Amino acid sequence: MGPARDVERRLTWASKTESKNRPRVATRWATGGRMSFREITMQDVREVLRRRQAGQSARRIARETGLDRKTVGRYLEHAAEGGVTAEVAVTDEVAGAVGRRVQARPLPTPSNAWVTLGGRRAQIQSWLDGDPPLRLVRVHELLARDGVVISYTTLRRFASRELGWRKQAPTGSRSR
């Protein structure tokens, strides 16, 4: 069976499994592989909660909305922990609270290189703000000379995020 025949078989299988009462949604069989990443909107969260209040199962919600079953389960689990029941009206505030609970993650711990650069923050800032300001490549060389061995990429990210290096001023704030 060649590749064209295999794709035709998958498409045929997907179309045969669609019922007349269900809306068509993309399936892994029809697309021939894994589904790509898709952000979940507040409208999607409201729809998941509304369908659960209507008594639908997590599998059915996932099938009919096109979301992954585990994603639907995660949102339903956090909704239950947050006290969302069939009596609670699904408003933007409720959906937002559930969305924030699901998407809340602790910040990752900073790497050793980032902590080391944090200890040298004032020195790096003075080098970048000096007259004349040093280029970041030169700052990297000076740090290496002082025994601070870090990658240039880490230094660039640190300077950008922590020190505001190369951040452009918002447009419209120019003085005339």
Backbone as CSV, one residue per row, in Angstrom:
resi,resn,N_x,N_y,N_z,CA_x,CA_y,CA_z,C_x,C_y,C_z
1,MET,0.853,-1.158,0.000,0.000,0.000,0.000,0.906,1.231,0.000
2,GLY,0.772,2.091,-1.004,1.625,3.269,-1.133,1.173,4.403,-0.241
3,PRO,1.977,5.481,-0.168,1.648,6.616,0.695,0.326,7.288,0.314
4,ALA,0.047,7.403,-0.979,-1.202,8.048,-1.406,-2.400,7.218,-0.957
5,ARG,-2.288,5.908,-1.061,-3.372,5.019,-0.656,-3.595,5.091,0.858
6,ASP,-2.490,5.226,1.614,-2.585,5.308,3.067,-3.323,6.582,3.483
7,VAL,-3.001,7.705,2.862,-3.683,8.970,3.169,-5.157,8.859,2.814
8,GLU,-5.452,8.259,1.659,-6.844,8.089,1.241,-7.602,7.229,2.255
9,ARG,-6.950,6.182,2.771,-7.588,5.316,3.749,-7.905,6.092,5.032
10,ARG,-6.956,6.931,5.483,-7.191,7.709,6.695,-8.335,8.698,6.497
11,LEU,-8.351,9.362,5.356,-9.416,10.321,5.092,-10.763,9.621,5.002
12,THR,-10.781,8.453,4.386,-12.013,7.694,4.287,-12.485,7.261,5.669
13,TRP,-11.567,6.790,6.506,-11.938,6.364,7.847,-12.546,7.521,8.616
14,ALA,-11.931,8.726,8.514,-12.431,9.884,9.256,-13.822,10.279,8.761
15,SER,-14.044,10.240,7.476,-15.353,10.659,6.971,-16.434,9.630,7.314
16,LYS,-16.076,8.345,7.399,-17.053,7.323,7.758,-17.447,7.405,9.226
17,THR,-16.530,7.901,10.046,-16.825,7.956,11.476,-17.634,9.184,11.859
18,GLU,-17.762,10.144,10.973,-18.551,11.339,11.270,-20.034,10.990,11.176
19,SER,-20.794,11.364,12.180,-22.230,11.109,12.123,-22.932,12.348,11.604
20,LYS,-24.179,12.207,11.256,-24.938,13.322,10.711,-25.267,14.348,11.790
21,ASN,-25.299,13.948,13.042,-25.681,14.850,14.121,-24.509,15.625,14.703
22,ARG,-23.292,15.185,14.433,-22.116,15.832,15.010,-21.479,16.769,14.006
23,PRO,-20.989,17.918,14.467,-20.265,18.794,13.545,-18.922,18.161,13.193
24,ARG,-18.426,18.440,12.018,-17.125,17.914,11.604,-16.027,18.653,12.347
25,VAL,-15.084,17.914,12.875,-13.921,18.499,13.532,-12.692,17.780,13.008
26,ALA,-11.559,18.445,13.083,-10.316,17.821,12.642,-9.971,16.687,13.584
27,THR,-9.616,15.562,13.031,-9.186,14.435,13.853,-7.755,14.093,13.501
28,ARG,-7.107,13.363,14.373,-5.737,12.970,14.076,-5.683,12.057,12.863
29,TRP,-6.718,11.230,12.676,-6.730,10.344,11.516,-6.857,11.134,10.236
30,ALA,-7.684,12.154,10.221,-7.905,12.914,8.996,-6.682,13.743,8.642
31,THR,-5.975,14.253,9.631,-4.821,15.100,9.345,-3.551,14.283,9.144
32,GLY,-3.585,13.009,9.487,-2.441,12.152,9.236,-1.357,12.235,10.299
33,GLY,-1.612,12.801,11.449,-0.583,12.867,12.483,-1.068,13.614,13.693
34,ARG,-0.132,14.064,14.471,-0.456,14.772,15.701,-1.058,16.136,15.381
35,MET,-1.914,16.582,16.272,-2.478,17.917,16.123,-1.460,18.924,16.633
36,SER,-1.419,20.099,16.028,-0.449,21.106,16.430,-0.954,21.874,17.648
37,PHE,-0.046,22.635,18.258,-0.384,23.430,19.428,-1.412,24.488,19.050
38,ARG,-2.387,24.694,19.914,-3.407,25.710,19.702,-3.720,26.335,21.049
39,GLU,-3.713,27.664,21.087,-4.038,28.333,22.342,-5.518,28.171,22.645
40,ILE,-5.828,28.035,23.908,-7.205,27.910,24.359,-7.702,29.311,24.706
41,THR,-8.745,29.759,24.043,-9.292,31.090,24.293,-10.294,31.033,25.445
42,MET,-10.663,32.189,25.950,-11.667,32.247,27.018,-13.006,31.709,26.504
43,GLN,-13.268,31.902,25.224,-14.499,31.358,24.636,-14.470,29.827,24.703
44,ASP,-13.311,29.236,24.442,-13.176,27.778,24.545,-13.408,27.306,25.978
45,VAL,-12.853,28.039,26.945,-13.019,27.664,28.353,-14.495,27.748,28.736
46,ARG,-15.160,28.836,28.332,-16.595,28.972,28.627,-17.394,27.833,28.006
47,GLU,-17.037,27.449,26.772,-17.744,26.368,26.085,-17.547,25.039,26.807
48,VAL,-16.330,24.754,27.257,-16.056,23.518,27.991,-16.877,23.483,29.274
49,LEU,-16.893,24.590,30.012,-17.643,24.628,31.274,-19.149,24.525,31.033
50,ARG,-19.633,25.199,29.996,-21.056,25.148,29.679,-21.489,23.729,29.305
51,ARG,-20.662,23.059,28.502,-20.986,21.689,28.096,-20.962,20.733,29.295
52,ARG,-20.028,20.952,30.231,-19.971,20.091,31.405,-21.226,20.284,32.254
53,GLN,-21.684,21.541,32.373,-22.900,21.815,33.128,-24.120,21.207,32.454
54,ALA,-24.036,21.035,31.119,-25.133,20.402,30.389,-25.088,18.885,30.517
55,GLY,-24.055,18.352,31.195,-23.994,16.916,31.461,-23.155,16.120,30.492
56,GLN,-22.381,16.770,29.626,-21.554,16.031,28.680,-20.296,15.508,29.367
57,SER,-19.803,14.384,28.877,-18.580,13.796,29.418,-17.368,14.540,28.855
58,ALA,-16.229,14.350,29.506,-15.000,15.009,29.054,-14.619,14.533,27.654
59,ARG,-14.801,13.244,27.388,-14.474,12.721,26.050,-15.344,13.344,24.974
60,ARG,-16.618,13.478,25.258,-17.527,14.058,24.272,-17.210,15.537,24.062
61,ILE,-16.920,16.248,25.142,-16.547,17.658,25.020,-15.303,17.782,24.149
62,ALA,-14.312,16.938,24.395,-13.074,16.987,23.615,-13.351,16.687,22.150
63,ARG,-14.144,15.683,21.890,-14.445,15.285,20.522,-15.165,16.403,19.773
64,GLU,-16.131,17.033,20.406,-16.959,18.008,19.717,-16.344,19.408,19.655
65,THR,-15.411,19.706,20.533,-14.768,21.024,20.489,-13.436,20.997,19.760
66,GLY,-12.880,19.802,19.539,-11.592,19.696,18.864,-10.410,19.870,19.806
67,LEU,-10.670,19.946,21.108,-9.601,20.051,22.096,-9.134,18.658,22.486
68,ASP,-7.941,18.580,23.017,-7.420,17.302,23.486,-8.158,16.876,24.748
69,ARG,-8.358,15.577,24.908,-9.083,15.044,26.066,-8.403,15.401,27.373
70,LYS,-7.077,15.352,27.396,-6.349,15.687,28.627,-6.482,17.175,28.950
71,THR,-6.513,18.009,27.927,-6.691,19.446,28.152,-8.061,19.723,28.745
72,VAL,-9.079,19.110,28.188,-10.437,19.275,28.716,-10.484,18.798,30.161
73,GLY,-9.874,17.658,30.445,-9.851,17.129,31.807,-9.166,18.068,32.777
74,ARG,-8.075,18.683,32.339,-7.353,19.614,33.193,-8.222,20.826,33.537
75,TYR,-8.930,21.370,32.545,-9.796,22.517,32.799,-10.971,22.131,33.700
76,LEU,-11.544,20.953,33.479,-12.661,20.513,34.318,-12.203,20.254,35.757
77,GLU,-11.018,19.701,35.911,-10.482,19.437,37.250,-10.287,20.743,38.018
78,HIS,-9.702,21.727,37.374,-9.476,23.010,38.046,-10.789,23.750,38.287
79,ALA,-11.778,23.559,37.420,-13.092,24.176,37.636,-13.745,23.579,38.875
80,ALA,-13.636,22.254,39.037,-14.211,21.603,40.214,-13.504,22.059,41.488
81,GLU,-12.176,22.192,41.438,-11.427,22.669,42.596,-11.812,24.101,42.948
82,GLY,-12.169,24.879,41.921,-12.551,26.273,42.135,-13.999,26.452,42.534
83,GLY,-14.740,25.362,42.649,-16.128,25.442,43.105,-17.142,25.713,42.015
84,VAL,-16.790,25.477,40.755,-17.740,25.674,39.662,-18.640,24.441,39.601
85,THR,-19.926,24.656,39.837,-20.905,23.570,39.811,-21.958,23.880,38.765
86,ALA,-22.929,23.004,38.641,-24.000,23.190,37.653,-24.853,24.413,37.975
87,GLU,-24.872,24.842,39.231,-25.692,25.995,39.626,-25.001,27.328,39.350
88,VAL,-23.687,27.318,39.173,-22.931,28.553,38.971,-23.016,28.960,37.510
89,ALA,-23.396,30.215,37.272,-23.459,30.724,35.898,-22.038,30.888,35.366
90,VAL,-21.815,30.471,34.122,-20.489,30.576,33.510,-20.352,31.979,32.916
91,THR,-19.676,32.838,33.646,-19.436,34.208,33.201,-17.983,34.350,32.781
92,ASP,-17.647,35.527,32.266,-16.255,35.780,31.896,-15.338,35.688,33.112
93,GLU,-15.834,36.123,34.271,-15.013,36.076,35.479,-14.731,34.634,35.891
94,VAL,-15.744,33.787,35.818,-15.576,32.372,36.196,-14.619,31.691,35.224
95,ALA,-14.827,31.903,33.919,-13.953,31.294,32.909,-12.525,31.808,33.057
96,GLY,-12.373,33.106,33.339,-11.037,33.673,33.531,-10.340,33.084,34.734
97,ALA,-11.095,32.886,35.823,-10.509,32.305,37.032,-10.042,30.875,36.773
98,VAL,-10.847,30.099,36.056,-10.457,28.717,35.731,-9.228,28.732,34.824
99,GLY,-9.236,29.606,33.825,-8.085,29.706,32.916,-6.805,30.075,33.642
100,ARG,-6.890,31.016,34.573,-5.702,31.414,35.342,-5.209,30.270,36.228
101,ARG,-6.142,29.505,36.804,-5.735,28.372,37.656,-4.984,27.324,36.845
102,VAL,-5.469,27.058,35.625,-4.828,26.037,34.788,-3.465,26.522,34.311
103,GLN,-3.387,27.777,33.930,-2.161,28.277,33.302,-1.145,28.821,34.289
104,ALA,-1.487,28.867,35.570,-0.544,29.369,36.574,0.563,28.344,36.778
105,ARG,1.762,28.798,36.617,2.919,27.919,36.817,3.943,28.657,37.666
106,PRO,4.657,27.951,38.508,5.712,28.628,39.260,6.849,29.027,38.320
107,LEU,7.506,30.115,38.644,8.638,30.553,37.835,9.771,29.551,37.977
108,PRO,10.483,29.293,36.883,11.605,28.357,36.985,12.723,28.973,37.823
109,THR,13.485,28.115,38.481,14.597,28.614,39.276,15.687,29.113,38.331
110,PRO,16.309,30.243,38.661,17.343,30.774,37.769,18.553,29.846,37.739
111,SER,19.218,29.825,36.596,20.401,28.980,36.442,21.562,29.565,37.240
112,ASN,22.598,28.771,37.412,23.787,29.236,38.136,24.420,30.430,37.428
113,ALA,24.441,30.385,36.093,25.016,31.491,35.328,24.220,32.771,35.555
114,TRP,22.892,32.662,35.608,22.036,33.841,35.808,22.274,34.430,37.207
115,VAL,22.407,33.564,38.211,22.669,34.020,39.576,24.036,34.706,39.642
116,THR,25.026,34.141,38.955,26.361,34.736,38.918,26.312,36.120,38.288
117,LEU,25.580,36.242,37.185,25.449,37.547,36.533,24.705,38.538,37.424
118,GLY,23.739,38.044,38.191,23.021,38.911,39.124,23.950,39.515,40.158
119,GLY,24.958,38.764,40.580,25.944,39.266,41.532,26.847,40.329,40.929
120,ARG,26.973,40.344,39.634,27.812,41.322,38.922,26.975,42.376,38.215
121,ARG,25.728,42.485,38.593,24.776,43.372,37.917,25.276,44.827,37.821
122,ALA,25.712,45.389,38.926,26.150,46.794,38.939,27.346,47.006,38.018
123,GLN,28.282,46.063,38.045,29.468,46.183,37.196,29.086,46.111,35.715
124,ILE,28.224,45.173,35.356,27.793,45.042,33.962,27.038,46.295,33.535
125,GLN,26.171,46.800,34.408,25.400,48.014,34.108,26.338,49.194,33.867
126,SER,27.363,49.327,34.695,28.292,50.454,34.515,29.075,50.325,33.211
127,TRP,29.444,49.112,32.830,30.137,48.918,31.559,29.242,49.281,30.374
128,LEU,27.973,48.896,30.456,27.062,49.167,29.340,26.635,50.629,29.278
129,ASP,26.610,51.314,30.430,26.176,52.708,30.470,27.342,53.690,30.470
130,GLY,28.572,53.190,30.451,29.753,54.059,30.541,29.862,55.010,29.368
131,ASP,30.880,55.874,29.463,31.121,56.833,28.375,32.521,56.595,27.861
132,PRO,32.732,55.979,26.768,31.744,55.397,25.854,31.274,54.040,26.376
133,PRO,30.043,53.657,26.018,29.536,52.350,26.466,30.289,51.209,25.788
134,LEU,30.526,50.160,26.553,31.205,48.993,25.981,30.206,48.125,25.222
135,ARG,30.703,47.473,24.195,29.871,46.511,23.474,29.726,45.259,24.341
136,LEU,28.657,44.536,24.119,28.387,43.356,24.936,29.458,42.288,24.736
137,VAL,30.037,42.222,23.549,31.115,41.258,23.295,32.299,41.568,24.215
138,ARG,32.594,42.847,24.374,33.700,43.259,25.251,33.369,42.960,26.717
139,VAL,32.115,43.182,27.118,31.685,42.860,28.479,31.861,41.367,28.726
140,HIS,31.525,40.548,27.741,31.688,39.098,27.841,33.158,38.742,28.041
141,GLU,34.053,39.405,27.296,35.485,39.154,27.429,35.991,39.563,28.817
142,LEU,35.534,40.722,29.305,35.966,41.190,30.626,35.487,40.256,31.734
143,LEU,34.262,39.750,31.619,33.758,38.790,32.606,34.577,37.511,32.582
144,ALA,34.926,37.029,31.384,35.739,35.816,31.256,37.111,36.033,31.873
145,ARG,37.661,37.231,31.686,38.959,37.560,32.264,38.900,37.543,33.796
146,ASP,37.720,37.903,34.352,37.527,37.887,35.803,37.146,36.500,36.331
147,GLY,37.077,35.504,35.438,36.773,34.138,35.861,35.305,33.764,35.797
148,VAL,34.470,34.635,35.232,33.039,34.341,35.086,32.844,33.715,33.710
149,VAL,32.669,32.394,33.679,32.526,31.679,32.415,31.040,31.409,32.169
150,ILE,30.465,32.175,31.251,29.060,32.018,30.867,28.986,32.163,29.355
151,SER,27.896,31.720,28.779,27.751,31.853,27.329,27.359,33.283,26.992
152,TYR,27.698,33.685,25.776,27.342,35.021,25.313,25.816,35.177,25.252
153,THR,25.135,34.117,24.861,23.677,34.162,24.759,23.046,34.438,26.115
154,THR,23.551,33.801,27.166,23.029,34.036,28.508,23.278,35.478,28.921
155,LEU,24.459,35.999,28.622,24.768,37.389,28.938,23.830,38.332,28.189
156,ARG,23.588,38.048,26.922,22.705,38.902,26.118,21.287,38.892,26.681
157,ARG,20.782,37.710,27.037,19.442,37.628,27.631,19.369,38.362,28.968
158,PHE,20.409,38.198,29.790,20.447,38.879,31.081,20.440,40.391,30.887
159,ALA,21.288,40.873,29.995,21.375,42.318,29.764,20.053,42.864,29.228
160,SER,19.398,42.107,28.400,18.134,42.570,27.826,17.009,42.549,28.853
161,ARG,16.855,41.443,29.556,15.731,41.287,30.489,15.925,42.039,31.799
162,GLU,17.121,41.983,32.347,17.355,42.544,33.673,17.816,43.998,33.648
163,LEU,18.544,44.371,32.603,19.132,45.715,32.567,18.477,46.620,31.528
164,GLY,17.579,46.067,30.720,16.922,46.880,29.701,17.838,47.257,28.546
165,TRP,18.885,46.479,28.338,19.843,46.747,27.268,19.173,46.589,25.913
166,ARG,19.363,47.546,25.059,18.830,47.556,23.692,17.313,47.577,23.618
167,LYS,16.657,47.951,24.685,15.201,48.094,24.642,14.899,49.440,24.022
168,GLN,14.007,49.431,23.053,13.642,50.680,22.401,12.573,51.381,23.204
169,ALA,12.643,52.689,23.212,11.610,53.477,23.876,10.330,53.370,23.051
170,PRO,9.176,53.385,23.707,7.926,53.314,22.960,7.813,54.480,21.990
171,THR,7.248,54.221,20.831,7.084,55.277,19.851,6.108,56.308,20.380
172,GLY,6.304,57.525,19.983,5.440,58.595,20.437,5.968,59.288,21.672
173,SER,7.026,58.761,22.279,7.573,59.390,23.484,8.790,60.241,23.154
174,ARG,9.037,60.446,21.853,10.181,61.272,21.458,9.923,62.726,21.825
175,SER,10.928,63.378,22.312,10.780,64.807,22.599,11.169,65.589,21.357
176,ARG,10.506,66.693,21.141,10.768,67.484,19.934,11.705,68.602,20.208
